[in-house]
Amino acid sequence: MKKFFTLALIGAVVLGVSSVVYANVCAFDPVPAATLLFPFVAYDYNAGTQGTTTLFAITNVSAEATIAHVTVWTDYSIAILDFNVALTGYDVQRMNIRDILMSGQLPVTVNGNHTTFEGVADDGPVSSANTLNGSWIANLMDDPEPTSVLGTRCTGSDNSQSYPGDYVQPIPAGVLNLFEAWLTNSQTVTRYHSDDCDFEFTNGYVPVGLIDPWFEARDTSGPAWMYITVDVVETCNKLFPDQIEYWGIDEARYDNVLIGDVQWVDSVNRFSEAAPAVHIEADTELHEIATENPGLDGLGTGLPVSFYSRYTNYLGVSDWREPLPTAWAFRYIGAGSANIHTFIRAWKGSTNYLTIYDLDIYPLLDDFVTPSSMIATNCWAYTYYAWDDEENVITTSQNPWSQPGGGSVVPNLLPLETQEVDIDQFNTVDQFGWMLFVWPLSNTDVFGGPTEWYEPDLYQTWMGVKYTAFGDYSTFMTGIVMANYNCFSDQVLPNLGIDYDYVLWGAQAAEGSPCTVWDACYPK
């Protein structure tokens, strides 16, 4: 069992011993990061300038100018659009996904010196009108760098670069139509469930044991779902994170300097919610903390499980970005009620496969093909428990995954990479209570799946809940992390991360030796 260090050397600091404070890698916390994930982004193509859209912002908390590379992904994990944002020090860029997908307008930033409109003062960010004027601080904050220091890293002089200043012209209508086809595809294609855990394929790509239809009626009358990633990068480039060049030539950087936030807005229903982005730190010592990736053969890769593992590990390299959790808890309200309601939002990614293993997409995807059918398999899905306020519980767990073949069938209601699903689709005891969602591999202590040849997969997930009431109010809460198998391989059912000892205290923590005497390690 590996630990992460949180202020591991507090005792040494108190005693005056020179020390280093370790980052909270593998802690799910909103801190400056090298990658931001906006896990659920929604846009209603039918509503014009009204209806559902998503606003998101990225902020550079560093004084150094930075290049942020933004990628838009479909809800079945295909990258379809990328662009760059050049940020001055302390800069912020706000975006509306509607402006991008409806109008084709990308954010236009410049590569140049500061202007008078940016309000950069000679004495740094402390206002001269402030009576304290920073005199109580030994060193003022550094002045923000202009984007001109990026030089040829973001000038547009090379065909391989994508210069933010070139985004003045909108994306052509024909390309926007392609984006719409990709993003609405999961709303329109044939969708099935399958209980065929042996995957005995017949009729080409279609497996036997199909159950039609898919979990809930869905068409283009509702919003399209997608997700967005933002990475700190070396140059203004035209690469997707799933391309070899993105990682093979060290295009991605490891500077933990970005923060982000997201707002979901529905002007028709007057709903709005907000949350921080998922902040994913980079740490080149991740292998000392995270679980080793078992790889497709289960023999290990020598590399840690990381956020972009599925795109990097087969190259024999790591992106060094902390992996996401594998179990969540959240409260639900109004299940089965007409006036008060809960919607579960869930993002999940694979560690070893380009798309999540419990969603079969046909035909096999490449850069030019959109799928004609999607099959949600019930063979390697989540386990969940639903308690009511009186501690009564419903569990959908057998063996322990939801449907290992035969017996009772528990439909996979969350097969896409990102989605929003009505609480009424799930089994609940009463209108009010809480749920525990456990994803692979935290819901099993063995590798492999229901069949001998079934390859293991390590999920990375994010979950949250949207609450609505009486058609007039809405709010959102990110779920509570209950386990992260990808960092702590002993966080499996039944205990997960409950009362888990994460922290090593004392000066010896850096060498991995925990203090055994509390008073000596944490003096009063």
C-alpha positions as semicolon CSV with decimal commas, in nm:
position;residue;x (nm);y (nm);z (nm)
1;M;0,000;0,000;0,000
2;K;0,143;0,333;-0,105
3;K;0,070;0,659;0,066
4;F;0,065;1,017;-0,045
5;F;0,213;1,285;0,175
6;T;0,007;1,578;0,298
7;L;0,221;1,831;0,485
8;A;0,426;1,528;0,576
9;L;0,701;1,720;0,747
10;I;0,500;1,944;0,976
11;G;0,683;1,809;1,276
12;A;1,017;1,881;1,116
13;V;0,908;2,233;1,026
14;V;0,804;2,301;1,384
15;L;1,141;2,174;1,503
16;G;1,320;2,400;1,258
17;V;1,447;2,120;1,034
18;S;1,480;2,205;0,665
19;S;1,214;2,023;0,467
20;V;0,997;2,005;0,159
21;V;0,617;2,007;0,164
22;Y;0,472;1,747;-0,070
23;A;0,187;1,811;-0,310
24;N;-0,150;1,647;-0,253
25;V;-0,112;1,414;-0,549
26;C;-0,386;1,151;-0,553
27;A;-0,607;1,371;-0,338
28;F;-0,917;1,482;-0,526
29;D;-0,883;1,854;-0,462
30;P;-0,917;2,179;-0,660
31;V;-0,555;2,298;-0,668
32;P;-0,345;2,443;-0,953
33;A;-0,303;2,169;-1,211
34;A;-0,141;2,079;-1,542
35;T;-0,469;1,943;-1,682
36;L;-0,828;2,051;-1,630
37;L;-1,121;1,820;-1,700
38;F;-1,467;1,964;-1,758
39;P;-1,636;1,626;-1,720
40;F;-1,991;1,714;-1,827
41;V;-2,062;1,975;-2,093
42;A;-2,410;2,010;-2,245
43;Y;-2,541;2,210;-2,540
44;D;-2,888;2,212;-2,696
45;Y;-2,856;2,240;-3,074
46;N;-3,230;2,306;-3,110
47;A;-3,255;2,605;-2,881
48;G;-3,058;2,865;-3,073
49;T;-2,937;3,128;-2,828
50;Q;-3,178;2,996;-2,562
51;G;-3,188;2,672;-2,368
52;T;-2,906;2,461;-2,232
53;T;-2,544;2,563;-2,272
54;T;-2,223;2,538;-2,072
55;L;-1,987;2,817;-1,974
56;F;-1,633;2,734;-1,870
57;A;-1,325;2,931;-1,777
58;I;-0,954;2,863;-1,740
59;T;-0,723;3,077;-1,528
60;N;-0,345;3,095;-1,521
61;V;-0,250;3,148;-1,156
62;S;0,117;3,180;-1,245
63;A;0,301;3,502;-1,331
64;E;0,449;3,324;-1,634
65;A;0,276;3,332;-1,972
66;T;0,127;2,992;-2,053
67;I;-0,026;2,807;-2,348
68;A;-0,343;2,608;-2,271
69;H;-0,452;2,344;-2,524
70;V;-0,829;2,283;-2,524
71;T;-0,983;1,959;-2,661
72;V;-1,353;1,884;-2,707
73;W;-1,447;1,513;-2,688
74;T;-1,770;1,333;-2,773
75;D;-1,959;1,141;-2,506
76;Y;-1,810;0,821;-2,653
77;S;-1,453;0,953;-2,615
78;I;-1,360;1,075;-2,963
79;A;-1,160;1,400;-2,985
80;I;-1,321;1,624;-3,249
81;L;-1,193;1,979;-3,191
82;D;-0,882;2,134;-3,040
83;F;-0,752;2,489;-3,012
84;N;-0,498;2,690;-2,815
85;V;-0,532;2,980;-2,573
86;A;-0,234;3,204;-2,503
87;L;-0,254;3,331;-2,144
88;T;-0,057;3,613;-1,990
89;G;0,044;3,577;-1,628
90;Y;-0,264;3,580;-1,402
91;D;-0,485;3,570;-1,712
92;V;-0,836;3,424;-1,736
93;Q;-1,027;3,312;-2,045
94;R;-1,404;3,263;-2,042
95;M;-1,583;3,055;-2,306
96;N;-1,935;2,948;-2,395
97;I;-1,964;2,615;-2,575
98;R;-2,258;2,765;-2,769
99;D;-2,031;3,032;-2,921
100;I;-1,799;2,758;-3,043
101;L;-2,053;2,504;-3,173
102;M;-2,323;2,739;-3,305
103;S;-2,118;3,039;-3,425
104;G;-1,781;2,872;-3,476
105;Q;-1,613;3,145;-3,273
106;L;-1,300;3,039;-3,086
107;P;-1,142;3,268;-2,824
108;V;-0,901;3,510;-2,991
109;T;-0,591;3,589;-2,785
110;V;-0,280;3,771;-2,896
111;N;0,092;3,709;-2,889
112;G;0,227;4,045;-2,786
113;N;0,324;4,289;-2,515
114;H;0,091;4,419;-2,247
115;T;-0,154;4,693;-2,337
116;T;-0,261;4,980;-2,119
117;F;-0,601;4,813;-2,088
118;E;-0,452;4,523;-1,894
119;G;-0,370;4,748;-1,599
120;V;-0,023;4,612;-1,534
121;A;0,143;4,833;-1,271
122;D;0,517;4,868;-1,221
123;D;0,492;4,763;-0,860
124;G;0,307;4,439;-0,938
125;P;-0,052;4,346;-0,855
126;V;-0,074;4,543;-0,530
127;S;-0,269;4,863;-0,594
128;S;-0,090;5,186;-0,507
129;A;-0,420;5,308;-0,361
130;N;-0,404;5,035;-0,098
131;T;-0,281;5,193;0,226
132;L;-0,092;4,876;0,314
133;N;0,054;4,870;-0,040
134;G;0,209;4,533;0,021
135;S;0,445;4,664;0,288
136;W;0,353;4,380;0,521
137;I;0,477;4,125;0,266
138;A;0,849;4,061;0,228
139;N;0,824;4,007;-0,149
140;L;0,549;4,129;-0,377
141;M;0,396;3,903;-0,639
142;D;0,586;3,897;-0,966
143;D;0,460;4,108;-1,253
144;P;0,257;3,909;-1,507
145;E;0,446;3,811;-1,820
146;P;0,299;3,920;-2,153
147;T;0,237;3,655;-2,418
148;S;0,521;3,804;-2,626
149;V;0,766;3,599;-2,417
150;L;0,620;3,286;-2,579
151;G;0,794;3,392;-2,900
152;T;0,798;3,123;-3,167
153;R;0,618;2,883;-2,932
154;C;0,296;3,053;-3,042
155;T;0,350;3,276;-3,346
156;G;0,173;3,088;-3,623
157;S;0,485;3,094;-3,839
158;D;0,488;2,715;-3,868
159;N;0,213;2,511;-4,037
160;S;0,219;2,275;-3,740
161;Q;0,111;2,556;-3,510
162;S;-0,234;2,696;-3,449
163;Y;-0,202;3,058;-3,351
164;P;-0,483;3,201;-3,134
165;G;-0,465;3,525;-3,332
166;D;-0,580;3,334;-3,641
167;Y;-0,913;3,246;-3,480
168;V;-1,074;3,574;-3,591
169;Q;-1,243;3,390;-3,877
170;P;-1,512;3,149;-3,751
171;I;-1,502;2,773;-3,803
172;P;-1,663;2,697;-4,143
173;A;-2,028;2,586;-4,138
174;G;-1,944;2,252;-4,299
175;V;-1,705;2,166;-4,016
176;L;-1,960;2,273;-3,755
177;N;-2,209;2,033;-3,916
178;L;-1,956;1,752;-3,874
179;F;-1,919;1,841;-3,507
180;E;-2,296;1,829;-3,464
181;A;-2,313;1,486;-3,627
182;W;-2,047;1,349;-3,392
183;L;-2,194;1,508;-3,080
184;T;-2,556;1,408;-3,145
185;N;-2,463;1,059;-3,260
186;S;-2,534;0,892;-2,926
187;Q;-2,883;1,047;-2,937
188;T;-2,972;0,901;-3,276
189;V;-2,795;0,568;-3,337
190;T;-2,942;0,228;-3,257
191;R;-2,878;0,158;-2,890
192;Y;-2,894;-0,173;-2,705
193;H;-2,816;-0,349;-2,382
194;S;-2,634;-0,680;-2,394
195;D;-2,618;-0,952;-2,129
196;D;-2,383;-1,162;-2,342
197;C;-2,078;-1,172;-2,118
198;D;-1,905;-1,427;-2,340
199;F;-1,925;-1,190;-2,636
200;E;-2,031;-1,456;-2,885
201;F;-2,054;-1,229;-3,185
202;T;-2,300;-1,307;-3,461
203;N;-2,415;-1,116;-3,768
204;G;-2,089;-0,931;-3,806
205;Y;-2,035;-0,702;-3,511
206;V;-2,366;-0,754;-3,332
207;P;-2,347;-0,981;-3,024
208;V;-2,622;-1,217;-2,918
209;G;-2,840;-1,150;-2,614
210;L;-2,934;-0,795;-2,706
211;I;-3,201;-0,614;-2,511
212;D;-3,365;-0,323;-2,692
213;P;-3,400;-0,033;-2,620
214;W;-3,119;0,131;-2,429
215;F;-3,160;0,268;-2,078
216;E;-3,379;0,572;-2,149
217;A;-3,548;0,735;-2,443
218;R;-3,313;0,997;-2,584
219;D;-3,321;1,196;-2,904
220;T;-3,206;1,528;-3,045
221;S;-3,483;1,717;-2,863
222;G;-3,249;1,720;-2,563
223;P;-2,897;1,860;-2,525
224;A;-2,589;1,688;-2,665
225;W;-2,329;1,572;-2,411
226;M;-1,953;1,606;-2,434
227;Y;-1,648;1,674;-2,217
228;I;-1,347;1,904;-2,243
229;T;-0,984;1,872;-2,139
230;V;-0,732;2,156;-2,107
231;D;-0,357;2,088;-2,089
232;V;-0,055;2,310;-2,036
233;V;0,154;2,263;-2,353
234;E;0,485;2,368;-2,506
235;T;0,359;2,519;-2,833
236;C;0,040;2,628;-3,002
237;N;-0,017;2,296;-3,177
238;K;-0,276;2,109;-3,383
239;L;-0,255;1,779;-3,196
240;F;-0,513;1,577;-3,003
241;P;-0,411;1,418;-2,670
242;D;-0,478;1,074;-2,822
243;Q;-0,207;1,126;-3,085
244;I;0,144;0,986;-3,048
245;E;0,306;1,320;-3,123
246;Y;0,133;1,487;-2,828
247;W;0,331;1,273;-2,583
248;G;0,614;1,134;-2,794
249;I;0,775;1,474;-2,852
250;D;0,701;1,614;-2,507
251;E;0,440;1,858;-2,630
252;A;0,254;1,835;-2,300
253;R;0,411;2,016;-2,004
254;Y;0,387;1,945;-1,633
255;D;0,337;2,294;-1,490
256;N;0,061;2,296;-1,228
257;V;-0,060;2,648;-1,300
258;L;-0,422;2,620;-1,422
259;I;-0,749;2,645;-1,233
260;G;-1,095;2,626;-1,388
261;D;-1,467;2,645;-1,325
262;V;-1,784;2,551;-1,511
263;Q;-2,143;2,681;-1,519
264;W;-2,439;2,493;-1,664
265;V;-2,713;2,733;-1,779
266;D;-3,066;2,670;-1,905
267;S;-3,228;3,004;-1,983
268;V;-3,563;2,850;-2,082
269;N;-3,614;2,675;-1,748
270;R;-3,415;2,938;-1,558
271;F;-3,179;2,675;-1,418
272;S;-2,812;2,730;-1,344
273;E;-2,547;2,535;-1,156
274;A;-2,173;2,575;-1,107
275;A;-1,872;2,374;-0,990
276;P;-1,492;2,373;-1,008
277;A;-1,334;2,188;-1,296
278;V;-1,160;1,862;-1,211
279;H;-0,801;1,969;-1,137
280;I;-0,548;1,703;-1,236
281;E;-0,197;1,758;-1,106
282;A;0,117;1,643;-1,282
283;D;0,400;1,493;-1,077
284;T;0,701;1,313;-1,223
285;E;0,720;1,112;-0,900
286;L;0,372;0,970;-0,959
287;H;0,516;0,618;-0,983
288;E;0,607;0,644;-0,613
289;I;0,242;0,698;-0,526
290;A;-0,001;0,556;-0,780
291;T;-0,088;0,192;-0,848
292;E;0,118;0,029;-1,122
293;N;-0,077;-0,012;-1,444
294;P;-0,130;-0,388;-1,498
295;G;-0,154;-0,337;-1,875
296;L;-0,368;-0,540;-2,110
297;D;-0,195;-0,866;-2,021
298;G;-0,203;-0,817;-1,646
299;L;0,175;-0,846;-1,622
300;G;0,238;-0,480;-1,543
301;T;0,383;-0,194;-1,743
302;G;0,623;-0,049;-1,490
303;L;0,432;0,279;-1,528
304;P;0,179;0,427;-1,287
305;V;-0,191;0,450;-1,359
306;S;-0,238;0,805;-1,481
307;F;-0,514;1,017;-1,630
308;Y;-0,399;0,978;-1,990
309;S;-0,268;0,621;-1,949
310;R;-0,473;0,490;-2,239
311;Y;-0,291;0,722;-2,480
312;T;0,061;0,710;-2,331
313;N;0,145;0,375;-2,173
314;Y;0,155;0,179;-2,496
315;L;0,430;0,421;-2,604
316;G;0,628;0,327;-2,295
317;V;0,590;0,677;-2,147
318;S;0,370;0,838;-1,883
319;D;0,179;1,165;-1,878
320;W;0,246;1,179;-1,499
321;R;-0,102;1,314;-1,430
322;E;-0,279;1,181;-1,122
323;P;-0,554;0,925;-1,190
324;L;-0,916;0,983;-1,096
325;P;-1,115;0,800;-0,823
326;T;-1,306;0,471;-0,836
327;A;-1,587;0,514;-0,579
328;W;-1,827;0,797;-0,495
329;A;-2,102;0,884;-0,251
330;F;-2,378;1,142;-0,283
331;R;-2,722;1,216;-0,148
332;Y;-3,036;1,184;-0,359
333;I;-3,369;1,361;-0,308
334;G;-3,713;1,322;-0,458
335;A;-3,672;0,981;-0,622
336;G;-4,007;0,906;-0,785
337;S;-4,135;1,252;-0,699
338;A;-4,295;1,488;-0,948
339;N;-4,173;1,809;-0,778
340;I;-3,825;1,739;-0,638
341;H;-3,571;1,548;-0,838
342;T;-3,212;1,426;-0,872
343;F;-3,003;1,369;-1,184
344;I;-2,675;1,179;-1,168
345;R;-2,389;1,314;-1,377
346;A;-2,108;1,069;-1,438
347;W;-1,782;1,074;-1,635
348;K;-1,575;0,761;-1,672
349;G;-1,262;0,682;-1,865
350;S;-1,059;0,370;-1,924
351;T;-0,697;0,330;-1,827
352;N;-0,606;0,082;-2,099
353;Y;-0,867;0,114;-2,375
354;L;-0,942;0,403;-2,609
355;T;-1,310;0,376;-2,517
356;I;-1,456;0,241;-2,197
357;Y;-1,478;-0,138;-2,205
358;D;-1,848;-0,172;-2,124
359;L;-1,956;0,031;-2,430
360;D;-1,924;-0,146;-2,765
361;I;-1,931;0,091;-3,062
362;Y;-1,984;-0,033;-3,419
363;P;-1,840;-0,005;-3,669
364;L;-1,498;0,022;-3,508
365;L;-1,412;0,388;-3,482
366;D;-1,145;0,574;-3,672
367;D;-1,095;0,940;-3,752
368;F;-1,360;0,944;-4,025
369;V;-1,638;0,713;-3,906
370;T;-1,926;0,783;-3,670
371;P;-2,084;0,477;-3,511
372;S;-2,409;0,327;-3,638
373;S;-2,488;0,143;-3,313
374;M;-2,388;0,137;-2,949
375;I;-2,419;-0,156;-2,711
376;A;-2,410;-0,110;-2,334
377;T;-2,280;-0,433;-2,185
378;N;-2,373;-0,535;-1,833
379;C;-2,071;-0,753;-1,765
380;W;-1,809;-0,526;-1,615
381;A;-1,997;-0,232;-1,473
382;Y;-2,033;-0,054;-1,143
383;T;-2,173;-0,178;-0,814
384;Y;-2,409;0,053;-0,629
385;Y;-2,593;0,065;-0,298
386;A;-2,887;0,292;-0,220
387;W;-2,980;0,368;0,141
388;D;-3,284;0,557;0,261
389;D;-3,300;0,782;0,567
390;E;-3,374;0,480;0,787
391;E;-3,064;0,286;0,676
392;N;-3,261;0,041;0,462
393;V;-3,052;-0,056;0,160
394;I;-3,087;-0,187;-0,191
395;T;-2,774;-0,334;-0,346
396;T;-2,711;-0,426;-0,708
397;S;-2,401;-0,634;-0,662
398;Q;-2,336;-0,992;-0,755
399;N;-1,999;-1,151;-0,769
400;P;-1,952;-0,846;-0,717
401;W;-2,008;-0,675;-1,052
402;S;-2,356;-0,598;-1,160
403;Q;-2,415;-0,878;-1,411
404;P;-2,157;-1,154;-1,457
405;G;-2,382;-1,367;-1,677
406;G;-2,692;-1,554;-1,573
407;G;-2,893;-1,471;-1,264
408;S;-3,048;-1,130;-1,231
409;V;-2,975;-0,864;-1,489
410;V;-2,882;-0,515;-1,373
411;P;-2,877;-0,285;-1,676
412;N;-2,573;-0,068;-1,728
413;L;-2,729;0,278;-1,704
414;L;-2,402;0,472;-1,735
415;P;-2,230;0,330;-2,043
416;L;-2,112;0,654;-2,205
417;E;-1,798;0,846;-2,123
418;T;-2,014;1,127;-1,988
419;Q;-2,391;1,145;-1,923
420;E;-2,676;1,277;-1,709
421;V;-2,925;1,012;-1,593
422;D;-3,249;1,046;-1,398
423;I;-3,236;0,894;-1,048
424;D;-3,563;0,716;-1,129
425;Q;-3,370;0,484;-1,362
426;F;-3,200;0,330;-1,058
427;N;-3,332;0,113;-0,777
428;T;-3,389;0,323;-0,465
429;V;-3,556;0,240;-0,137
430;D;-3,738;0,567;-0,078
431;Q;-3,756;0,924;-0,206
432;F;-3,463;1,042;0,008
433;G;-3,135;0,880;0,093
434;W;-2,779;0,836;-0,032
435;M;-2,597;0,621;-0,285
436;L;-2,256;0,457;-0,297
437;F;-2,119;0,394;-0,648
438;V;-1,819;0,162;-0,675
439;W;-1,642;0,124;-1,009
440;P;-1,381;-0,129;-1,123
441;L;-1,145;-0,216;-0,975
442;S;-1,267;-0,102;-0,633
443;N;-1,563;-0,343;-0,660
444;T;-1,345;-0,651;-0,694
445;D;-1,023;-0,776;-0,540
446;V;-0,924;-0,994;-0,836
447;F;-0,808;-0,915;-1,186
448;G;-0,999;-1,038;-1,483
449;G;-1,369;-1,030;-1,548
450;P;-1,663;-1,270;-1,564
451;T;-1,494;-1,487;-1,828
452;E;-1,142;-1,629;-1,841
453;W;-1,021;-1,411;-2,125
454;Y;-1,187;-1,090;-2,013
455;E;-0,910;-0,833;-1,983
456;P;-0,897;-0,620;-1,668
457;D;-0,966;-0,252;-1,689
458;L;-0,908;0,025;-1,440
459;Y;-1,178;0,288;-1,453
460;Q;-1,123;0,654;-1,375
461;T;-1,437;0,839;-1,279
462;W;-1,606;1,159;-1,166
463;M;-1,962;1,188;-1,032
464;G;-2,197;1,460;-0,918
465;V;-2,568;1,530;-0,872
466;K;-2,802;1,796;-1,000
467;Y;-3,108;1,871;-0,787
468;T;-3,420;2,045;-0,919
469;A;-3,734;2,156;-0,735
470;F;-4,079;2,268;-0,849
471;G;-3,952;2,362;-1,194
472;D;-3,796;2,681;-1,056
473;Y;-3,477;2,588;-0,874
474;S;-3,165;2,388;-0,946
475;T;-2,831;2,328;-0,778
476;F;-2,534;2,099;-0,823
477;M;-2,292;1,916;-0,593
478;T;-1,981;1,718;-0,678
479;G;-1,985;1,373;-0,520
480;I;-1,766;1,268;-0,228
481;V;-1,468;1,048;-0,311
482;M;-1,492;0,712;-0,135
483;A;-1,200;0,529;-0,297
484;N;-0,927;0,555;-0,555
485;Y;-0,798;0,211;-0,648
486;N;-0,569;0,377;-0,901
487;C;-0,364;0,524;-0,618
488;F;-0,439;0,286;-0,331
489;S;-0,488;-0,069;-0,456
490;D;-0,627;-0,188;-0,123
491;Q;-0,927;0,047;-0,147
492;V;-1,179;-0,219;-0,248
493;L;-1,511;-0,327;-0,107
494;P;-1,614;-0,342;0,171
495;N;-1,395;-0,079;0,340
496;L;-1,287;0,140;0,046
497;G;-1,135;0,462;0,180
498;I;-1,333;0,472;0,503
499;D;-1,110;0,560;0,802
500;Y;-0,809;0,516;0,575
501;D;-0,461;0,621;0,692
502;Y;-0,342;0,848;0,410
503;V;-0,077;1,053;0,588
504;L;0,273;0,970;0,708
505;W;0,378;1,219;0,973
506;G;0,724;1,331;1,073
507;A;1,066;1,400;0,930
508;Q;1,114;1,038;0,824
509;A;0,806;1,042;0,604
510;A;1,009;1,136;0,297
511;E;1,191;0,805;0,327
512;G;0,864;0,617;0,373
513;S;0,913;0,543;0,743
514;P;0,614;0,645;0,953
515;C;0,661;0,789;1,299
516;T;0,551;0,550;1,572
517;V;0,536;0,805;1,854
518;W;0,274;1,073;1,795
519;D;0,421;1,333;2,032
520;A;0,763;1,302;1,871
521;C;0,626;1,339;1,519
522;Y;0,367;1,605;1,584
523;P;0,479;1,806;1,886
524;K;0,245;2,047;2,056
